[in-house]
Amino acid sequence: MKINSFNTFEGRNIYSHKKCIRMDLDLEGYCEIPSKSIPGFNESLVNAIPELKTHRCGIDEEGGFVKRLKEGTYLAHICEHCIIAIQNRLGLDAKYGKAREIQGDNYYIIFEYIYPNTALHIGKTIVEFVNSLIKGYEFNLNESVEEIKKTLLKEQIGPSTLAICEEAKKRGIPVLKIGDGSIFQLGYGKFGKRIEATIGENTGTIAVDAACDKYLTKQILEVQCLPVAQGTKINSAMDLLEEAMCIEFPLVLKPQFGNQGKGVYANIKDEKELLKCYKALSKEYKDIIMEKYIQGDDYRVCVVDGQVVAVSKRTPPFIVGDGKNTIKHLIEELNKDILRGEGHEKPLTKIKIDDKMLQHIAKKGYDLNTILENDEETTLRENANLSTGGMALDCTDIICRENVEICQRAATAIGLDICGIDIICKDISKPLGNEGVIVEINAAPGIRMHHYPSMGRSRNVAEKIVDMLFKASTETFPIVSITGTNGKTTTTRLISHVMQLWGRNVGMTTTGGIYINNKCIRKGDTTGPQSAKTILFNREIDAAVLETARGGLVRSGLAYDLADVSVITNITDDHLGIDGIDTLENLAHVKSLVGEAVKPDGYVVLNADDEMSLTIIDRMKSHIIFFSKDKENPYLQNNIQKGGYGVYVEDGCLCIEHEESKINLMSIKDIGITFDGNLQYNVENAMAACGALVGLGVDYEVIKNGLATFYCNEELNPGRFNVYKVGEITVVLDYGHNVEGYKAVMEGLRNIKKNRLIGVIGVPGDRLNRNIEDLGKISSQYFDYIYIKEDLDKRGRKEGEVAEILRQGVLSTGYKEEALNIILNEKDALRLAIDNSEPGDIVVVFFEEYGPLVDLIRGKIEEINMGSDKHIAYRNISGLA
């Protein structure tokens, strides 16, 4: 068995609405060999991964998977369960998985993940482990899991960040990871708020710098008459001894810039120990502070938005002797606590045996081999930081009012909106007075101790942080996602146009590029999730309109979580045979994802006239708005009768009906993209856009104005039925690239007065041969003369291959060969078509690259102007004469 490929989905996708990975496997001859037929396989598997005993595997009883093993199940299915089981062993809450046959020995496995690199590591490990069971060689799975833990520790989100992200998700606020670090964005566009651990985007950098400088913090607090320990900065060993005489023992030495208690030497009692500690500390740190050591307990006070929200008493890690075991053994036993993990992965951190710990116990005359008396208790460290194994007791309810005020003043003095204030005092419930001091103030304080105290009540600090981040946000960030076979781009642009009139700053992705309002920031086909992320991360916009194409859905899934409105224009025979999508039903399943990923109170806009779109209605879980050219369409009428919306055409008028209210919005002849009502496919696109805008709650007058002022021209809808006058010839540029697209354009031209209709036709090479041939047949029914061209991107085809299939399709209908010409370069084909045209002809070009053809047209107009006394302006018009 071997792995052929991996594909990681970061969001909702065609396999699951959870994050998941697709792993493609070659079973190398084992596709029909069940587990029970492999000697010793089942027993070895379950012994190595006992977690499998709890898997139900579609059987409503614990142990269902083991039952399946005994009956005989297959390797891909087994791998899926093993991958989930090892993630669970590592404390990761992954549940979903499935295995499916592609063909023969080729299978794919889908499995949910929490952290991608860890899951990929597990996937590779499980395949190797299963191979070892099949082939009978040694494989130490436990050692491999220890290596996987290292991968997990590198990419695991810290508990503070995780708590804030989970709190945001609880409120329906989407969470986006920025880059490979620890920065996240909560929410979209200009309403998005960025965090890094517990540093919010409004946390001042000067305040953070001040808090990181312990000496500067002390100076700021002293100025504000807040209690701090007597102390100073040390520049030399001589300076050290002189200042020690002034401050008096016991003392503390610590780095001016440090964190997590690193480098802190506390309770130094004489000059000999002081010099020893200073020598050790000065090897690692240049800037050192000395302070008076204050006897008392260690408290952490968390302040958010100027208010004390949590208080913890921190205690150093300690052990209790039993008269039998060494200190080392007792530490090992303490570290077996399931609440203790490496770093910040669990509520408590494992205790590390290092020089600082050894020095601490040595002061008491102990070493690692010392056996403590029964019930004898000893601390293992001077400090109580959770990162070195300390524990926390919640004291939020007992801090006194005076101390609350001191902490809130301190946070204000430093300028931090989120901070952790470290206090040493005997009792936090009593005013600090002369017996308590502020030791330091921490920017980006860990909140793990408050969420998971060793004793006492949990405090949801993340809730307070999210409250602060979004307290000024009352507006929403609407997302409209548009998919379908035809009309996606025009519908997307039209919705964006109206939303701008509605007063929104709109980010838009289309096949033509990424736009911020009307400014293109990137050209090209930008209909995938990476382009959508460009919009969602953009800090200028307050709405997103996203064209969402098939390829991105299949290969990467969705970039956003849930849309407010989705539109599925239609689902017809196109792009089949690509990415494993071989049937119209498969394509409908892919497109339906856009309709499924809508907020419960949102809307899905569906084409009631499209047969395949109607097959996915049951998959939609939100409200539906149907549009139809027929008022009596049963799906549309049924939806209206149930209290839903319907958009339809009646007596040449675009109508919106809801319950007992009917609005005759406007004549379809007044809709800009319909060319006086001639382009029926753009009537459909206008209805789809209207439905989406109704779902968003846009005022009807704004919708009407937007539909009337949006045209098929180079400025508003480039490449979609753009009409140019080149002397006495009309040129139409359109991106039609399938049979339905061609038919729609040519039907729109049927009633236009013209001499001849000339076609410059082509089709992308990744279409099925029958689809290419059908396009040739359709073209022969409309065009008086045909030029066949090819795309520059052959998409796996040989040069001339697509053109020949098109030619055969055209001629198969009895079309005259003398009315057919093959010019493979589309710019050359258009040039020849224009040169050979007669006055009154209309030349239609179904292009691949828009820009070069527009440049050619401009050049032709300039040539005409050069030879004419009358100047003819370059025109991209909104209608046909």
BELSUL-V876338 format. One line per field, one symbol per residue. phi: phi as a letter, one per 30 degrees, with the letter a starting at -180 (. if undefined). burial: b if it has 9 or more other C-alpha atoms within 8 Angstrom, else e. A space follows every 10 residues. Layout:
phi=???
burial=???
//
This chain:
phi=.bdcabbccd bebdcadcda bcccbcdhjc dccdedccei deddddddbd eddcddhicd adjddddddd djbcddddee dddddddded icdcbdaabb dcahdcbbcc bdbcbddddd ddeddddddd edddcicdbd dddddddded ddddcddddd ddddddddde ciddbcdcic cccbccjchd cdbcbbhccd dcdddddddd ddcdddeedd dddchcdbdd aadccaddee dddddddidd bbcaddbaah idiccchdca dddddddddd dddcbdcbcc bddcdldccc cccbhibdca bbccbddbbb dbibcdeedd ddddddeddc bdicdbebcd dcdbdddddd dddcicbdcd cddeidcbdc bdccdddcjd bbcdbedcdd eddedddddd ddddjcdbac ccbcadaddc eehccbbdda bcdhddcedd dbddbjddcd deedddeddc dcccdccdcc cbbkcbiedd ddddddeddd ddjccccbcb dckcbchccd cacjdbccdd dddeddddcc cbabbcdbce eddddbicdc dbddbbbcda bbdaidichi ccbddddddd ddeddddbee cdbccbddcc eddddceddd ccdcccbadc ededdddddd ddjccbcacb hibdbbbbhc cbcddadddc dedchiidcd ddddddddde edddddided ddddddddcc bdbddcbeic hdcbcciccc cccbdebaed ddedddddce cddadbcccc caaedddded dddddddddd dccdbbccbb ddddhjcddi ddddddeddd ddcjddddcb bcbddddddd eddddcdcej dccccccccd eddddddddd ddddddcbdc dcddbcccac d
burial=bebeebebbb bbbbeeeebb bbbbbbbeeb beebbbebee bbebbbeebe bbbbbbeeee ebbbbbebbb ebbbbbbbbb bbbbbbbbee eeebeebbbe beeebbbbbb bbbbbbbbbe bbbbbbbebb bbbeeeeeee eeebbeebbe bbbebeebbb bbbbbebbbe eebbbebbee ebbbbbbbbb bbbbbbbbbb eebeeebbeb bbbbbbbbeb bbeeebbbbe bbbbeebebb bebbeebebb bbbbbbebee eeebbbebbe eebbbebbee bbeeeebbbb bbbbebbbbb bbbbebebbb bbbbbbbbbb bbbbbbbeeb beeebeeeeb bbbbbbbbbb beeeeebbeb bbeeebbeee bbbbebbebb bbbbbbbbbb bbbbbbeebb eebbebbbeb bbbbebbbbb bbbbbbebee ebeeebbbbb bbbbbbbbbb bebeeeebee bbbbbbebbe eeeeeebbbb bbbbbbbbbb bbbbbbbbbb beebbbbbbb bbbbbbbeeb eebeebbbbe bbbebbbbee bbbbbbbbbb ebbbebbbbb bebbbbbbbb beeebbbeee bbebebbbbb bbbbbbbbbe ebbbbbbbeb ebbbebeeeb ebbbbbbbbe bebeebbebb eeebbbbbbb eebbbbbbbe eeeebbbbbb bbbbbbbbbb bbbbbbbbbb bbbbbbebee ebbbbbbbeb bbbbebbbbb bbbbbbebbb bbbbbbbbbe bbbbbbbbbe eeeebbbbbb bbbbbbbbee bbbbbbbbbb eebbbbbbbb beebeebeee ebbebbbbbb beeebeeebb eebbbbbbbb bebbeeeeeb bbbbbbbeeb eebeebbbeb bbebbeeeee eeeeebbbee e
//
